[in-house]
Amino acid sequence: MKKAKDEMRRSYKRSDFTNLERGKFFAEVAKGTSVALLEPAIAKAFPTSRAVNDALSGLLALTEKTSRITRRSTRTRAKAARAG
């Protein structure tokens, strides 16, 4: 027999849910932004969303620069295709 939908599992306590805020990130999600939960050590290093965005933007810029440096030329790829 199935449990009723409003019945909670035994491992949950109603007291665990007293501090929750309904719709806390609704506005951000509605705008199309992503919400991510950070581990405590990461949250300490990047205390604001701006700090997280700046770090990720810098990392993205670095990967784009690095991929241009390490990319093989079209000549080398064409030569490899003819030889292969």
C-alpha positions as CSV (number, residue, x, y, z in Angstrom):
1,M,0.0,0.0,0.0
2,K,1.4,3.4,-1.0
3,K,1.8,6.2,1.6
4,A,-0.2,9.4,1.3
5,K,1.5,12.2,-0.6
6,D,1.5,14.5,2.4
7,E,3.1,12.0,4.7
8,M,6.8,12.6,5.4
9,R,9.5,9.9,5.7
10,R,10.5,9.0,9.2
11,S,14.0,10.4,8.7
12,Y,12.6,13.9,8.2
13,K,11.5,16.1,11.1
14,R,9.2,19.1,10.7
15,S,11.6,21.1,12.8
16,D,14.2,20.8,9.9
17,F,12.0,22.8,7.7
18,T,11.2,25.8,9.9
19,N,14.0,28.0,8.6
20,L,13.3,27.5,4.9
21,E,12.1,30.4,2.8
22,R,9.7,29.7,0.0
23,G,10.7,31.1,-3.4
24,K,14.0,32.5,-2.1
25,F,15.7,32.3,-5.6
26,F,12.5,32.7,-7.7
27,A,13.4,36.1,-9.1
28,E,16.9,35.0,-10.1
29,V,15.7,31.9,-11.8
30,A,12.9,33.8,-13.6
31,K,15.6,36.2,-15.0
32,G,17.4,33.2,-16.5
33,T,20.3,33.1,-14.1
34,S,21.6,30.0,-12.6
35,V,21.6,29.3,-8.9
36,A,24.4,27.1,-7.5
37,L,25.2,25.9,-4.0
38,L,28.8,26.4,-3.0
39,E,30.7,24.3,-0.6
40,P,31.6,26.3,2.6
41,A,35.3,26.7,1.7
42,I,34.4,28.0,-1.7
43,A,31.8,30.3,-0.3
44,K,34.3,31.7,2.1
45,A,36.8,32.5,-0.7
46,F,34.0,34.0,-2.9
47,P,31.5,35.7,-0.6
48,T,29.4,37.4,-3.2
49,S,27.9,36.5,-6.5
50,R,30.0,39.2,-8.2
51,A,33.2,37.5,-6.8
52,V,32.1,34.2,-8.2
53,N,31.2,35.7,-11.6
54,D,34.5,37.6,-11.8
55,A,36.5,34.4,-11.1
56,L,34.6,32.3,-13.6
57,S,34.8,35.0,-16.2
58,G,38.6,35.2,-15.7
59,L,38.9,31.4,-16.0
60,L,36.8,31.4,-19.2
61,A,39.0,34.1,-20.7
62,L,42.1,32.2,-19.8
63,T,40.8,29.0,-21.3
64,E,39.9,30.8,-24.6
65,K,43.4,32.3,-24.8
66,T,45.1,29.0,-24.0
67,S,43.0,27.0,-26.5
68,R,44.2,29.4,-29.2
69,I,47.8,28.9,-28.2
70,T,47.7,25.1,-28.1
71,R,45.4,24.6,-31.1
72,R,47.2,22.8,-34.0
73,S,47.3,24.7,-37.3
74,T,45.1,23.7,-40.2
75,R,48.2,22.8,-42.1
76,T,49.3,20.2,-39.6
77,R,45.8,18.7,-39.5
78,A,45.6,18.5,-43.3
79,K,49.0,16.9,-43.4
80,A,48.0,14.3,-40.8
81,A,44.7,13.5,-42.6
82,R,46.6,12.9,-45.9
83,A,49.2,10.7,-44.1
84,G,46.6,8.8,-42.1
